[in-house]
Amino acid sequence: MSFYASSEDVRTIEEGGRTWLVGRARRADGSWQDIKLDLDNIIGNRDGHLTWGEQNFTQSASDIRFNFEGGSNVPVLRAKLRNAAGGEQESDLNLGERLTNNNGDLVFN
């Protein structure tokens, strides 16, 4: 199940030098469960681009932000990232591409 269609109060926080996705996700029985997912375990920076399956993007990022965008409320993570040339560039990632709600737990697929 798409996590963003079955969650509420979803936002990012920075804690301990890492970026976390937090909120509440609906379980199969209709109850709500608090969620907290360390995005730095599943997202990295590859030459200025947010990349799935890498790690520790926060270390080379600034202006990290998260919003639901467009008519479909797509969950988008945005940040300015350092690239190999030492410059900084804007990058974004649709978190709905790889995150799902499995009975109240966020899962990276």
C-alpha positions in Angstrom: 0.0 0.0 0.0 1.3 3.5 -0.8 2.6 5.0 2.4 1.4 8.5 1.6 -2.2 7.5 0.9 -2.4 5.7 4.3 -0.4 8.0 6.5 -0.9 11.4 8.3 1.2 14.1 9.8 4.2 13.0 7.6 7.2 15.2 7.7 11.0 15.1 7.9 13.1 16.0 10.9 16.8 16.3 11.3 18.2 14.5 14.4 21.7 13.4 15.2 23.0 14.6 11.8 20.5 12.4 10.0 17.2 13.0 8.2 14.2 11.1 9.4 10.7 10.6 7.9 8.2 10.7 10.8 4.4 10.6 11.1 1.6 8.1 11.6 0.7 5.2 9.4 -2.6 3.3 9.3 -2.6 -0.4 10.2 -4.8 -3.0 8.6 -7.2 -2.9 11.6 -7.7 0.9 11.1 -5.6 1.9 14.0 -2.6 4.3 13.7 1.0 3.6 14.4 3.9 6.2 14.8 6.5 5.9 12.1 10.1 6.9 12.1 12.4 6.0 9.2 16.1 7.0 8.9 16.3 8.2 5.3 20.1 8.2 5.5 20.0 4.4 5.6 18.4 4.3 2.1 19.2 7.5 0.3 22.6 8.8 -0.7 24.2 11.5 -2.9 25.7 10.4 -6.2 27.4 13.4 -7.8 24.7 15.9 -6.7 21.7 13.6 -7.1 19.5 12.0 -4.4 19.9 8.3 -5.1 18.0 5.2 -3.7 20.1 2.4 -2.3 22.9 4.7 -1.2 23.5 6.2 2.3 24.2 9.4 4.2 22.9 12.0 1.9 22.5 14.4 4.8 26.2 14.8 5.2 26.5 16.5 1.9 23.2 18.3 1.8 21.7 21.6 2.7 18.2 23.1 2.5 16.5 19.7 3.0 12.8 19.8 2.7 9.8 17.5 2.2 6.4 18.3 0.8 3.3 16.6 -0.8 3.1 18.1 -4.3 0.6 18.3 -7.1 -2.9 17.0 -7.4 -1.9 13.5 -6.4 0.0 14.7 -3.3 3.3 13.1 -4.4 5.7 12.9 -1.5 8.9 14.7 -2.7 12.2 15.1 -0.8 14.3 18.0 -2.1 17.8 19.1 -1.1 20.8 21.0 -2.4 23.6 18.5 -2.7 27.4 18.9 -3.3 28.6 17.4 -6.6 32.0 16.0 -7.6 33.1 19.3 -8.9 32.5 20.9 -5.5 29.4 22.8 -6.6 25.9 22.6 -5.2 22.8 21.6 -7.1 19.1 21.0 -6.5 17.9 17.4 -6.5 14.5 15.8 -5.7 13.3 12.3 -5.1 9.7 10.9 -5.1 9.5 8.9 -1.9 6.4 7.1 -3.1 8.5 5.3 -5.7 10.1 3.0 -3.1 8.4 3.4 0.3 5.3 1.4 1.2 3.1 1.0 4.3 3.1 -2.6 5.5 0.5 -2.7 8.3 1.8 0.5 9.9 5.5 0.0 9.2 7.3 2.0 6.5 9.2 -0.4 4.2 11.9 0.4 1.6 11.3 -1.7 -1.6 
